[in-house]
Amino acid sequence: MSPESKKLFNILILGVSFMFIFTAFQTCGNIAQTVITNLNSTGFHGSGYTSMSIIYGVFSASNLISPSVVAVVGPQLSMVISGVFYSLYIAVFIQPSTWTFYTVSVFIGIAAAVLWTAQGNCLTVNSDENSIGRNSGIFWALLQSSLFFGNLYIYFAWQGKTHISESDRRTVFIALTVISLVGTVLFFLIRKQEDTKTPGEEDSTNELQGDSSEACINYPWYFFTEKSIKLSFTKEILLLSVTTAYTGLELTFFTGVYGTCIGTVNRFGNEEKSLIGLSGIFIGVGEVLGGGIFGLVSKKNRFGRNPVVLLGMIVHFIAFYLIFFNIPNDAPIAPMEGTDAIAYMIPSKEVAILCSFLLGLGDSCFNTQLLSILGFLYSEDSAPAFAIFKFVQSICAAVAYFYSNYFLLQWQLLIMVVVGFFGTITFFVVEWEAAAFVARGSDYSSI
């Protein structure tokens, strides 16, 4: 197998592994608050929003140490260990208790930071400036196809149910735990890159194993050096942090809040619980369609990344407008009995599912372009750069999950509109500077 074929194989395995793990985890996140609402009447006193807030809060802090963990353990083994903790979190729902639920939430926050830092490193060392856009799109499409399978099961299994029984819960979460473990095992198939340097050639970053590439090992330690601190405060990182903050807010909304909103609208009738699964499926359709298209056209796109990000902003703003009119304001914080309120129109299932698709499509626009520009800008500092990206994204997600316990829908939508607008503008600025430096034949990473 040629080096390029091996790199593409690694990207495909990386995407498939994440697909299995997040088939389990994203389905879990989509139904967690609904399941927990039913559990709270049995002596369990927990909140899915609070758990996710803990996860993302610990996640953000752990990004400060995750590059060092990846350096010592190696990217491949880091992802394997992290996958085990994802499986453990899902398994807690089989027989949940409040203290184990919140304790494991802390551990998975640490594991998530390590997993995504290793993923960013793996994506970067298997790409170059010509393939980073394609590889980002392939990875994103495979990752977000995870939204199909678990949610498809939820849609059919919960059809007509207004209450989730103990048997229903256990069946779902046993299956999700097994699926997560399968994805974890697949990480072992990622192949180490062979050293193809000629004598006198500078060291490259073509190794996947932490102990087989000095450059790969040294990268994470930059985060604690003067160079890493400077990287955190460069103009490009600060500008992209606004865009990244928006992805954290909308990630919270479409993975946790929106499904809960749909499941509490009593006017959807007996389909309200199964619609949570259908919503997740259509979010996945939007994610995969966006990731696939933007990955395939990246090499032929003469206009850069800005048009894709602009499309993402427009798509999301349309979705927010329709959600504002379709979903009652008290839906995010409604009790187990649901809400009989209406917004500005009679709640429509079709509009609700259309918005799910638009949320997924818009999210893929932002995330594929952020992955692409970070991989292009910081090919020599991939681990700390992706750690900073995940730090900002996760801390904003933690804040959003926290206020989701209290804020009405209209205020959550308003926050996303404001941050999304400014995040789009700041991304434009960075992309324009990138284009100017490329046109002059300069090294972008030297900005």
SULJO-V19983 format. One record per pair of residues at least 24 apart in sequence whose ideal C-beta (glycine too) atoms are under 10 Angstrom apart, sorted by the first residue. I is the first residue (numbers start at 0). J is the second residue. D is the distance in whole Angstrom. If there is no record, write none. Layout:
I	J	D
I	J	D
//
This chain:
0	190	8
0	193	10
2	125	10
2	192	7
2	193	7
2	195	6
2	205	8
3	125	10
3	127	9
3	130	8
5	125	8
5	189	10
5	190	6
5	191	9
5	192	7
5	193	8
5	205	10
5	207	10
6	124	8
6	125	4
6	126	7
6	127	9
6	130	8
6	134	8
6	190	9
6	192	7
6	205	8
6	207	10
7	125	8
7	126	10
7	130	8
7	133	9
7	134	8
7	137	8
8	125	9
8	188	9
8	189	9
8	190	7
9	75	10
9	121	7
9	122	9
9	124	9
9	125	5
9	126	10
9	134	9
9	188	9
9	189	5
9	190	6
9	191	9
9	192	8
9	207	7
10	121	8
10	122	7
10	125	6
10	126	8
10	130	9
10	133	9
10	134	5
10	135	9
10	137	6
10	138	6
10	141	9
10	189	9
11	134	10
11	137	7
11	138	9
11	141	7
11	188	10
11	189	10
12	121	10
12	141	10
12	185	6
12	186	8
12	187	9
12	188	5
12	189	5
12	190	8
13	74	10
13	75	10
13	78	8
13	117	10
13	118	7
13	121	6
13	122	7
13	125	8
13	134	9
13	137	9
13	138	6
13	141	8
13	142	9
13	185	9
13	186	8
13	188	10
13	189	7
13	207	10
14	118	10
14	122	10
14	134	9
14	137	6
14	138	5
14	139	8
14	140	7
14	141	3
14	142	6
14	143	10
14	144	9
14	145	10
14	290	9
15	138	10
15	141	6
15	142	9
15	144	9
15	145	10
15	181	10
15	182	8
15	185	6
15	186	10
15	188	9
16	78	7
16	79	9
16	82	8
16	118	9
16	141	9
16	142	9
16	181	9
16	182	5
16	183	7
16	184	8
16	185	4
16	186	5
16	187	9
16	188	8
16	189	8
17	78	9
17	82	9
17	114	9
17	115	10
17	118	7
17	138	7
17	139	10
17	141	7
17	142	5
17	143	9
17	144	10
17	145	7
17	182	7
17	185	9
17	186	9
18	138	10
18	140	9
18	141	5
18	142	6
18	143	8
18	144	6
18	145	5
18	146	10
18	147	9
18	148	9
18	178	10
18	182	7
18	185	9
19	82	9
19	141	10
19	145	7
19	148	9
19	177	10
19	178	6
19	179	7
19	180	8
19	181	5
19	182	3
19	183	8
19	184	9
19	185	7
20	78	9
20	81	9
20	82	6
20	85	5
20	86	8
20	89	9
20	114	8
20	142	9
20	145	8
20	178	8
20	179	5
20	180	9
20	181	9
20	182	4
20	183	7
20	185	9
20	186	9
21	85	8
21	141	10
21	142	6
21	143	8
21	144	9
21	145	4
21	146	8
21	149	9
21	178	10
21	179	9
21	182	8
21	254	10
22	142	10
22	144	8
22	145	4
22	146	8
22	147	8
22	148	5
22	149	5
22	150	9
22	152	10
22	174	10
22	175	8
22	178	5
22	179	8
22	181	9
22	182	8
22	283	10
23	82	10
23	85	7
23	86	7
23	88	9
23	89	5
23	90	10
23	145	8
23	148	9
23	149	7
23	172	9
23	174	8
23	175	4
23	176	7
23	177	8
23	178	5
23	179	4
23	180	9
23	181	9
23	182	7
24	82	10
24	85	6
24	86	9
24	88	7
24	89	7
24	107	9
24	111	9
24	145	8
24	149	9
24	175	8
24	178	9
24	179	7
24	182	9
24	254	9
25	142	9
25	143	9
25	145	6
25	146	6
25	149	7
25	150	8
25	175	10
25	253	10
25	254	6
25	255	10
25	279	7
25	282	9
25	283	8
26	89	9
26	145	8
26	146	8
26	147	10
26	148	8
26	149	3
26	150	6
26	151	9
26	152	8
26	153	7
26	171	8
26	172	10
26	174	9
26	175	6
26	178	9
26	258	10
26	275	10
26	276	8
26	279	7
27	85	9
27	88	8
27	89	5
27	91	10
27	92	7
27	149	8
27	171	9
27	172	7
27	175	6
27	176	9
27	179	9
28	54	9
28	89	10
28	250	10
28	251	10
28	254	5
28	255	6
28	258	8
28	279	9
29	146	8
29	149	8
29	150	6
29	153	8
29	253	9
29	254	7
29	255	7
29	257	9
29	258	5
29	259	9
29	261	10
29	262	9
29	275	6
29	276	8
29	278	8
29	279	5
29	282	9
30	92	9
30	149	9
30	150	9
30	153	6
30	157	8
30	163	8
30	168	9
30	171	7
30	172	9
30	175	10
30	255	10
30	258	7
30	259	9
30	262	8
30	272	9
30	275	6
30	276	8
30	279	8
31	89	10
31	92	8
31	100	10
31	254	10
31	255	7
31	258	9
31	259	9
32	255	7
32	256	8
32	258	8
32	259	5
32	260	10
32	262	8
32	263	9
32	275	10
32	331	9
32	403	9
33	153	10
33	157	9
33	163	7
33	258	7
33	259	6
33	261	10
33	262	5
33	263	8
33	271	9
33	272	7
33	275	6
33	335	9
34	92	7
34	95	9
34	163	6
34	167	9
34	168	6
34	171	8
34	172	9
35	92	9
35	95	8
35	100	8
35	163	10
35	168	10
35	259	10
35	335	10
36	162	10
36	163	9
36	259	8
36	262	9
36	263	9
36	333	9
36	334	8
36	335	5
36	336	10
36	337	10
37	161	10
37	162	6
37	163	5
37	164	8
37	165	9
37	167	9
37	168	8
37	272	10
37	335	7
38	92	9
38	95	7
38	97	10
38	100	10
38	163	9
38	165	9
38	168	8
38	335	10
39	97	10
39	334	10
39	335	7
40	162	10
40	335	7
41	95	10
41	165	8
42	96	9
42	97	9
43	95	6
43	96	7
43	97	6
43	100	8
44	96	10
44	97	5
44	100	10
45	95	7
45	96	9
45	97	5
45	98	9
45	99	10
45	100	5
45	101	7
45	104	9
46	97	10
46	100	9
46	101	9
46	400	9
46	403	10
46	404	7
47	100	9
47	255	7
47	256	10
47	259	8
47	400	9
47	403	9
47	404	10
48	251	9
48	255	7
48	256	8
48	259	8
48	331	9
48	332	9
48	399	9
48	400	5
48	401	7
48	402	9
48	403	5
48	404	5
48	405	9
49	100	9
49	101	8
49	104	8
49	400	8
49	401	8
49	403	10
49	404	7
50	88	9
50	91	10
50	100	6
50	101	7
50	103	9
50	104	5
50	105	10
50	107	9
50	108	10
50	255	10
50	400	8
51	104	8
51	108	10
51	251	7
51	254	8
51	255	6
51	256	10
51	396	8
51	397	8
51	399	9
51	400	4
51	401	9
51	403	9
52	104	9
52	108	10
52	251	9
52	255	10
52	396	8
52	397	5
52	398	8
52	399	8
52	400	4
52	401	4
52	402	9
52	403	8
52	404	8
53	100	10
53	101	6
53	102	10
53	103	10
53	104	4
53	105	6
53	107	9
53	108	7
53	397	8
53	400	9
53	401	9
54	88	8
54	101	10
54	103	9
54	104	5
54	105	8
54	106	9
54	107	6
54	108	5
54	109	10
54	110	10
54	111	7
54	393	8
54	396	8
54	397	8
54	400	8
55	104	10
55	108	7
55	111	8
55	247	8
55	250	9
55	251	8
55	389	10
55	392	8
55	393	4
55	394	7
55	395	8
55	396	4
55	397	4
55	398	8
55	399	8
55	400	6
55	401	9
56	104	9
56	105	9
56	108	7
56	393	8
56	394	7
56	396	9
56	397	4
56	398	8
56	400	9
56	401	8
57	104	8
57	105	5
57	106	8
57	107	8
57	108	3
57	109	6
57	110	9
57	111	8
57	112	8
57	393	9
57	397	8
58	107	8
58	108	4
58	109	8
58	110	9
58	111	5
58	112	5
58	113	10
58	114	10
58	115	8
58	389	7
58	390	8
58	392	9
58	393	4
58	394	8
58	396	8
58	397	7
59	108	8
59	111	10
59	112	8
59	247	9
59	389	8
59	390	5
59	391	8
59	392	8
59	393	4
59	394	4
59	395	8
59	396	8
59	397	6
59	398	9
60	108	8
60	109	9
60	112	8
60	390	8
60	393	9
60	394	8
60	397	9
61	105	10
61	108	6
61	109	5
61	110	8
61	111	8
61	112	4
61	113	7
61	116	9
61	386	9
61	389	9
61	390	9
61	393	9
62	108	10
62	109	10
62	111	9
62	112	5
62	113	9
62	115	8
62	116	7
62	222	9
62	383	9
62	385	9
62	386	5
62	387	7
62	388	9
62	389	5
62	390	4
62	391	9
62	392	9
62	393	7
62	394	9
63	112	8
63	222	7
63	223	9
63	386	8
63	387	10
63	390	7
64	109	8
64	112	8
64	113	9
64	116	10
64	219	9
64	222	9
64	223	9
64	386	9
65	109	8
65	110	9
65	111	9
65	112	4
65	113	5
65	114	9
65	115	8
65	116	4
65	117	8
65	119	10
65	219	8
65	222	9
65	382	8
65	383	10
65	385	9
65	386	6
65	389	8
65	390	9
66	112	9
66	113	9
66	116	6
66	117	9
66	119	10
66	120	9
66	218	7
66	219	3
66	220	7
66	221	8
66	222	5
66	223	8
66	227	8
66	380	10
66	381	10
66	382	4
66	383	6
66	384	10
66	385	9
66	386	5
66	387	10
67	113	10
67	116	10
67	219	5
67	220	7
67	222	7
67	223	7
67	382	9
67	386	10
68	109	9
68	110	10
68	112	8
68	113	5
68	116	8
68	117	9
68	209	10
68	219	8
69	112	10
69	113	6
69	114	10
69	116	5
69	117	5
69	118	10
69	119	9
69	120	6
69	121	10
69	209	7
69	215	8
69	216	9
69	218	8
69	219	5
69	382	6
69	385	10
69	386	9
70	116	10
70	120	10
70	209	6
70	215	8
70	216	5
70	217	7
70	218	7
70	219	4
70	220	6
70	221	10
70	222	9
70	382	7
71	209	7
71	210	9
71	216	8
71	219	8
71	220	10
72	113	8
72	117	9
72	209	6
72	210	9
73	117	8
73	120	10
73	191	10
73	206	9
73	207	8
73	208	5
73	209	3
73	210	6
73	211	8
73	212	9
73	215	8
73	216	8
74	113	10
74	114	10
74	116	8
74	117	4
74	118	8
74	119	9
74	120	5
74	121	5
74	124	8
74	186	9
74	189	8
74	206	9
74	207	6
74	208	7
74	209	6
74	212	9
74	215	7
74	216	10
74	219	10
74	382	9
75	117	8
75	121	8
75	186	6
75	187	7
75	188	10
75	189	5
75	190	10
75	191	8
75	207	6
75	208	6
75	209	8
75	211	10
76	117	9
76	186	8
76	187	9
76	208	8
76	209	7
76	210	10
77	110	9
77	113	5
77	114	7
77	116	8
77	117	4
77	118	9
77	120	9
77	121	10
77	186	9
77	209	8
78	110	10
78	113	8
78	114	6
78	115	9
78	116	10
78	117	5
78	118	7
78	120	10
78	121	8
78	182	10
78	183	8
78	185	10
78	186	5
78	187	10
78	189	8
79	114	10
79	117	9
79	183	6
79	184	8
79	185	9
79	186	5
79	187	7
79	189	10
80	110	7
80	113	7
80	114	9
80	117	10
80	183	9
80	186	10
81	107	9
81	109	9
81	110	4
81	111	7
81	112	9
81	113	5
81	114	4
81	115	9
81	116	10
81	117	7
81	118	9
81	183	8
81	186	9
82	110	8
82	114	7
82	179	7
82	180	8
82	181	10
82	182	6
82	183	3
82	184	8
82	185	9
82	186	7
83	110	8
83	179	9
83	180	8
83	183	6
84	108	9
84	109	8
84	110	4
84	111	8
84	113	9
84	114	9
84	179	10
84	183	9
85	110	6
85	111	8
85	114	8
85	176	9
85	179	5
85	180	9
85	182	8
85	183	7
86	110	10
86	175	9
86	176	5
86	177	8
86	178	9
86	179	4
86	180	5
86	181	10
86	182	9
86	183	6
87	176	8
87	179	9
87	180	10
88	176	9
88	179	9
89	171	10
89	172	6
89	173	9
89	174	10
89	175	5
89	176	5
89	177	9
89	178	9
89	179	6
89	180	9
90	172	7
90	173	8
90	175	9
90	176	5
90	177	10
90	179	9
90	180	9
91	172	8
91	176	9
92	168	7
92	169	8
92	171	8
92	172	4
92	173	9
92	175	8
92	176	9
93	168	8
93	169	5
93	170	10
93	171	9
93	172	5
93	173	6
93	175	9
93	176	7
94	165	9
94	168	9
94	169	8
94	172	9
95	168	9
95	172	9
108	393	8
108	397	9
111	389	8
111	393	7
112	386	7
112	389	6
112	390	8
112	393	7
113	386	10
114	186	10
114	389	9
115	385	7
115	386	8
115	388	8
115	389	5
115	390	10
115	392	9
115	393	9
116	218	10
116	219	7
116	222	9
116	381	9
116	382	6
116	383	9
116	384	10
116	385	6
116	386	5
116	387	10
116	388	9
116	389	7
116	390	10
117	186	9
117	207	10
117	209	9
117	219	10
117	382	8
117	385	9
118	142	9
118	370	10
118	385	8
118	389	9
119	370	8
119	373	8
119	374	8
119	377	9
119	381	6
119	382	7
119	383	9
119	384	7
119	385	3
119	386	8
119	388	7
119	389	8
120	204	9
120	207	8
120	209	9
120	212	10
120	215	7
120	218	7
120	219	8
120	381	5
120	382	5
120	383	10
120	384	10
120	385	7
120	386	10
121	186	9
121	189	7
121	207	6
121	215	10
121	381	9
121	385	10
122	370	7
122	371	10
122	373	9
122	374	6
122	381	8
122	385	8
123	204	7
123	215	10
123	218	9
123	370	10
123	373	8
123	374	5
123	375	10
123	377	8
123	378	6
123	379	9
123	380	9
123	381	4
123	382	8
123	384	8
123	385	8
124	192	7
124	203	9
124	204	5
124	205	6
124	206	7
124	207	6
124	212	8
124	214	9
124	215	6
124	218	9
124	374	10
124	378	9
124	381	7
124	382	10
125	189	9
125	190	10
125	192	8
125	204	10
125	205	8
125	207	7
126	370	10
126	371	9
126	374	6
126	375	9
126	378	8
126	381	10
127	374	9
127	375	9
127	378	8
128	374	9
128	375	6
128	378	7
128	437	9
128	443	9
129	297	9
129	298	7
129	375	10
130	297	9
130	298	8
130	374	9
131	297	8
131	370	8
131	371	6
131	372	9
131	373	9
131	374	4
131	375	6
131	378	8
132	293	8
132	294	7
132	295	9
132	296	9
132	297	3
132	298	7
132	299	10
132	300	8
132	304	8
132	307	10
132	367	8
132	368	9
132	370	9
132	371	5
132	372	9
132	374	9
132	375	8
133	293	10
133	294	5
133	295	7
133	296	9
133	297	6
133	298	6
133	371	9
134	294	8
134	297	9
134	370	9
134	371	9
134	374	8
135	290	8
135	293	8
135	294	7
135	297	8
135	366	8
135	367	5
135	368	8
135	369	9
135	370	4
135	371	5
135	372	9
135	373	9
135	374	7
135	375	10
136	289	9
136	290	5
136	291	6
136	292	8
136	293	5
136	294	1
136	295	7
136	296	9
136	297	6
136	363	9
136	367	5
136	368	10
136	370	9
136	371	8
137	290	8
137	291	8
137	294	5
137	295	9
137	367	10
138	290	8
138	294	8
138	367	9
138	370	8
139	286	7
139	287	8
139	289	8
139	290	4
139	291	8
139	293	8
139	294	7
139	362	9
139	363	6
139	366	6
139	367	5
139	370	7
139	371	10
140	286	7
140	287	5
140	288	8
140	289	8
140	290	3
140	291	4
140	292	9
140	293	9
140	294	6
140	295	9
140	363	8
140	367	9
141	287	8
141	290	8
141	291	9
142	283	10
142	286	8
142	287	9
142	290	8
142	363	10
142	366	9
143	282	8
143	283	6
143	284	9
143	285	8
143	286	3
143	287	5
143	288	9
143	289	8
143	290	6
143	291	10
143	359	7
143	362	8
143	363	7
143	366	9
143	367	10
144	283	6
144	284	9
144	286	8
144	287	5
144	290	9
144	291	9
145	178	9
145	182	9
145	279	10
145	283	7
145	286	9
145	287	9
146	253	10
146	254	9
146	276	10
146	278	10
146	279	5
146	280	6
146	281	8
146	282	5
146	283	3
146	284	8
146	285	9
146	286	6
146	287	8
146	355	10
146	359	7
147	279	8
147	280	6
147	281	10
147	282	10
147	283	5
147	284	8
147	286	10
147	287	8
148	175	10
148	178	8
148	279	10
148	280	9
148	283	9
149	174	8
149	175	6
149	178	7
149	276	8
149	279	7
149	280	9
149	283	10
150	258	9
150	273	10
150	275	8
150	276	4
150	277	7
150	278	8
150	279	3
150	280	5
150	281	9
150	282	8
150	283	7
150	355	10
151	276	7
151	277	8
151	279	8
151	280	6
151	283	9
152	276	7
153	258	9
153	272	8
153	273	7
153	274	10
153	275	6
153	276	3
153	277	8
153	278	10
153	279	7
153	280	9
154	270	9
154	272	9
154	273	5
154	274	8
154	275	8
154	276	3
154	277	5
154	278	9
154	279	8
154	280	7
155	273	7
155	276	8
155	277	10
156	272	10
156	273	8
156	276	8
157	262	9
157	270	9
157	271	9
157	272	5
157	273	5
157	274	9
157	275	7
157	276	7
158	269	8
158	270	7
158	272	8
158	273	5
158	274	10
158	276	9
158	277	10
159	268	9
159	269	5
159	270	7
159	272	8
159	273	7
160	269	8
160	270	10
160	271	9
160	272	5
160	273	7
161	265	9
161	268	9
161	269	6
161	270	10
161	271	7
161	272	7
161	336	10
161	337	9
162	272	9
162	335	9
163	262	10
163	272	7
167	272	10
204	378	8
204	379	8
204	381	7
214	379	9
214	381	10
215	381	9
215	382	8
216	382	10
217	382	9
218	377	10
218	379	8
218	380	7
218	381	6
218	382	4
218	383	7
218	384	9
218	386	10
219	380	10
219	381	9
219	382	4
219	383	7
219	386	8
220	382	9
220	383	9
221	379	9
221	380	6
221	381	10
221	382	8
221	383	5
221	384	9
221	386	10
222	380	9
222	382	7
222	383	4
222	384	9
222	386	6
222	387	8
222	390	10
223	383	9
224	383	9
226	380	8
226	383	9
227	380	8
227	382	10
227	383	5
227	384	9
227	386	9
227	387	9
228	383	10
230	377	7
230	380	6
230	383	6
230	384	7
230	387	7
230	444	10
231	383	8
231	384	10
231	386	10
231	387	6
231	390	9
231	391	10
233	376	9
233	377	10
233	387	10
233	446	7
234	425	10
234	428	9
234	429	8
234	432	8
234	446	8
235	372	9
235	373	9
235	376	6
235	377	9
235	384	10
235	425	10
235	428	9
235	429	5
235	432	7
235	433	8
235	443	9
235	444	10
235	446	6
236	373	9
236	376	9
236	377	9
236	383	10
236	384	8
236	387	6
236	388	9
236	391	9
236	429	9
237	391	10
237	425	8
237	429	10
238	422	9
238	424	9
238	425	4
238	426	7
238	427	9
238	428	6
238	429	5
238	430	10
238	432	9
239	369	7
239	372	7
239	373	7
239	376	9
239	384	10
239	387	9
239	388	8
239	391	8
239	422	9
239	425	7
239	426	7
239	428	9
239	429	6
239	430	10
240	387	8
240	388	8
240	390	9
240	391	5
240	392	9
240	395	9
240	422	9
240	425	8
241	391	9
241	418	7
241	419	10
241	420	10
241	421	6
241	422	5
241	423	9
241	424	8
241	425	4
241	426	8
241	428	10
242	308	8
242	311	10
242	365	7
242	366	10
242	368	9
242	369	6
242	372	9
242	388	10
242	391	9
242	392	10
242	418	9
242	419	9
242	421	9
242	422	4
242	423	7
242	424	9
242	425	6
242	426	4
242	427	10
242	429	8
243	365	9
243	366	10
243	369	7
243	373	9
243	387	8
243	388	6
243	389	9
243	390	9
243	391	4
243	392	5
243	393	10
243	394	10
243	395	8
243	422	8
243	425	10
243	426	9
244	391	6
244	392	7
244	394	8
244	395	4
244	396	9
244	398	9
244	399	10
244	418	6
244	419	10
244	421	9
244	422	7
244	425	10
245	311	10
245	312	9
245	315	9
245	365	7
245	369	10
245	392	9
245	395	8
245	414	10
245	415	7
245	416	10
245	417	9
245	418	5
245	419	5
245	420	9
245	421	8
245	422	4
245	423	8
245	425	10
245	426	9
246	311	10
246	362	7
246	365	5
246	366	6
246	369	7
246	388	9
246	391	9
246	392	6
246	395	8
246	396	9
246	418	10
246	419	9
246	422	8
247	389	9
247	390	10
247	391	7
247	392	4
247	393	6
247	394	7
247	395	3
247	396	4
247	397	8
247	398	8
247	399	7
247	400	10
247	418	9
248	392	9
248	395	5
248	396	7
248	398	8
248	399	5
248	400	10
248	402	10
248	411	8
248	414	6
248	415	5
248	417	10
248	418	6
248	419	8
248	422	9
249	311	10
249	315	7
249	318	9
249	319	9
249	358	7
249	361	8
249	362	6
249	365	8
249	366	10
249	395	10
249	396	9
249	399	9
249	415	6
249	418	9
249	419	7
249	422	10
250	362	7
250	365	10
250	366	9
250	392	7
250	393	9
250	395	8
250	396	5
250	399	8
250	400	10
251	395	8
251	396	5
251	397	8
251	398	9
251	399	4
251	400	5
251	401	9
251	402	9
251	403	7
251	411	9
251	415	9
252	315	10
252	318	10
252	319	9
252	322	9
252	331	9
252	358	7
252	362	10
252	396	10
252	399	7
252	400	10
252	403	8
252	408	10
252	411	7
252	412	8
252	414	10
252	415	6
253	278	9
253	279	9
253	282	6
253	285	9
253	286	9
253	315	10
253	318	9
253	354	9
253	355	8
253	357	10
253	358	4
253	359	7
253	361	9
253	362	6
254	279	9
254	282	8
254	358	10
254	362	9
254	396	9
254	400	10
255	331	9
255	396	9
255	399	9
255	400	7
255	403	7
256	330	9
256	331	5
256	332	10
256	399	8
256	400	8
256	403	5
256	406	10
256	408	8
256	411	7
257	282	8
257	318	9
257	322	7
257	326	8
257	330	9
257	331	9
257	351	9
257	354	8
257	355	7
257	358	7
257	408	9
257	411	10
258	282	9
258	355	9
259	330	7
259	331	6
259	332	9
259	333	8
259	403	8
260	322	8
260	325	10
260	326	5
260	327	8
260	328	10
260	329	10
260	330	4
260	331	6
260	332	10
260	333	8
260	338	9
260	351	9
260	408	7
260	411	10
261	322	10
261	325	10
261	326	8
261	330	8
261	346	9
261	348	9
261	351	6
261	352	9
261	354	9
261	355	8
262	330	9
262	333	9
262	337	8
263	326	9
263	327	8
263	329	8
263	330	5
263	331	8
263	332	9
263	333	4
263	334	8
263	335	9
263	336	9
263	337	4
263	338	5
263	340	10
264	325	9
264	326	7
264	327	7
264	330	6
264	333	8
264	337	7
264	338	6
264	339	9
264	340	9
264	341	9
264	342	10
264	346	5
264	348	9
264	351	8
265	327	9
265	333	9
265	336	8
265	337	4
265	338	6
265	339	5
265	340	9
265	346	9
266	327	9
266	337	9
266	338	9
266	339	7
266	340	9
266	341	7
266	345	7
266	346	5
266	347	9
266	348	9
267	337	9
267	346	6
267	347	9
267	348	6
267	351	8
268	348	9
270	348	7
271	337	7
271	346	10
271	348	9
272	337	10
274	348	6
274	351	7
274	352	7
274	355	9
275	355	10
277	348	8
277	351	9
277	352	6
277	355	8
278	348	10
278	351	7
278	352	6
278	354	8
278	355	4
278	356	9
278	358	9
278	359	10
279	355	7
279	359	9
280	352	9
280	355	8
280	356	9
280	359	10
281	351	9
281	352	5
281	353	8
281	354	9
281	355	4
281	356	4
281	357	9
281	358	9
281	359	7
281	360	10
282	352	10
282	354	9
282	355	5
282	356	7
282	357	9
282	358	6
282	359	4
282	360	9
282	362	8
282	363	10
283	355	9
283	356	9
283	359	6
284	352	10
284	355	8
284	356	6
284	359	6
284	360	8
285	314	8
285	318	9
285	353	10
285	354	10
285	355	7
285	356	4
285	357	7
285	358	7
285	359	3
285	360	4
285	361	7
285	362	7
285	363	7
285	364	10
286	356	9
286	358	9
286	359	4
286	360	7
286	361	10
286	362	6
286	363	5
286	364	10
286	366	9
286	367	10
287	359	8
287	360	10
287	363	8
288	356	9
288	359	8
288	360	6
288	363	7
289	314	9
289	359	7
289	360	5
289	361	8
289	362	8
289	363	3
289	364	6
289	365	9
289	366	9
289	367	7
290	359	10
290	360	10
290	362	10
290	363	5
290	364	9
290	366	8
290	367	6
290	370	10
291	363	9
291	367	10
292	360	9
292	363	9
292	364	10
292	367	9
293	363	7
293	364	7
293	366	10
293	367	5
293	368	7
293	371	8
294	363	10
294	367	7
294	371	9
297	367	8
297	368	9
297	371	7
302	430	10
302	434	9
303	368	9
303	372	9
303	427	10
303	430	5
303	431	8
303	433	8
303	434	6
303	437	9
304	364	9
304	367	9
304	368	4
304	369	9
304	371	6
304	372	6
304	375	9
304	426	8
304	427	9
304	429	9
304	430	5
304	433	8
304	434	9
305	368	8
305	423	9
305	426	7
305	427	5
305	428	10
305	429	10
305	430	5
305	431	8
305	434	9
306	364	9
306	368	10
306	430	10
307	363	9
307	364	5
307	365	9
307	367	7
307	368	5
307	371	9
307	426	10
307	430	10
308	361	10
308	364	6
308	365	6
308	367	10
308	368	5
308	369	9
308	372	10
308	422	9
308	423	6
308	424	10
308	426	5
308	427	7
308	430	8
309	364	8
309	423	7
309	426	9
309	427	8
310	360	8
310	361	8
310	364	5
310	365	10
310	368	10
311	360	8
311	361	4
311	362	7
311	363	8
311	364	3
311	365	5
311	366	9
311	367	9
311	368	8
311	419	9
311	422	10
311	423	8
311	426	10
312	361	7
312	364	8
312	365	8
312	416	10
312	419	6
312	420	7
312	422	8
312	423	5
312	424	9
312	426	9
313	357	10
313	361	8
313	364	9
313	423	9
314	356	9
314	357	5
314	358	8
314	359	9
314	360	5
314	361	4
314	362	9
314	363	10
314	364	7
314	365	10
315	354	10
315	357	7
315	358	7
315	360	9
315	361	4
315	362	8
315	364	8
315	365	8
315	415	7
315	416	8
315	419	6
315	423	10
316	357	9
316	361	9
316	412	10
316	415	9
316	416	7
316	419	7
316	420	8
316	423	10
317	353	9
317	354	9
317	357	6
317	361	9
318	353	8
318	354	5
318	355	8
318	356	8
318	357	4
318	358	5
318	359	9
318	360	9
318	361	7
318	412	9
318	415	10
319	354	8
319	357	9
319	358	9
319	361	10
319	408	10
319	411	9
319	412	5
319	413	9
319	415	6
319	416	6
319	419	9
320	354	9
320	412	9
320	416	9
321	347	9
321	350	6
321	351	9
321	353	7
321	354	5
321	357	8
322	350	8
322	351	8
322	353	10
322	354	5
322	355	10
322	357	9
322	358	9
322	408	7
322	409	10
322	411	10
322	412	7
323	354	10
323	408	7
323	409	6
323	412	6
323	413	9
323	416	10
324	350	8
325	349	10
325	350	5
325	351	6
325	353	9
325	354	7
326	350	9
326	351	7
326	354	8
326	408	6
326	409	10
326	412	10
327	407	9
327	408	7
328	406	10
328	407	4
328	408	5
328	409	5
328	410	9
328	411	10
328	412	10
329	407	6
329	408	8
330	407	9
330	408	6
331	402	10
331	403	6
331	404	8
331	405	9
331	406	7
331	407	7
331	408	6
331	410	10
331	411	7
332	403	8
332	404	7
332	405	7
332	406	8
332	407	7
332	408	9
342	408	8
342	409	9
361	419	9
364	423	10
365	419	9
365	422	8
365	423	9
365	426	8
366	392	9
368	426	7
368	430	8
369	422	10
369	426	8
372	426	8
372	429	7
372	430	7
372	433	7
372	443	9
375	433	7
375	437	9
375	443	7
375	444	9
376	429	8
376	432	10
376	433	7
376	436	10
376	443	6
376	444	6
376	446	8
377	443	9
377	444	6
378	443	9
378	444	7
379	442	10
379	444	6
379	445	10
380	444	8
384	444	10
//
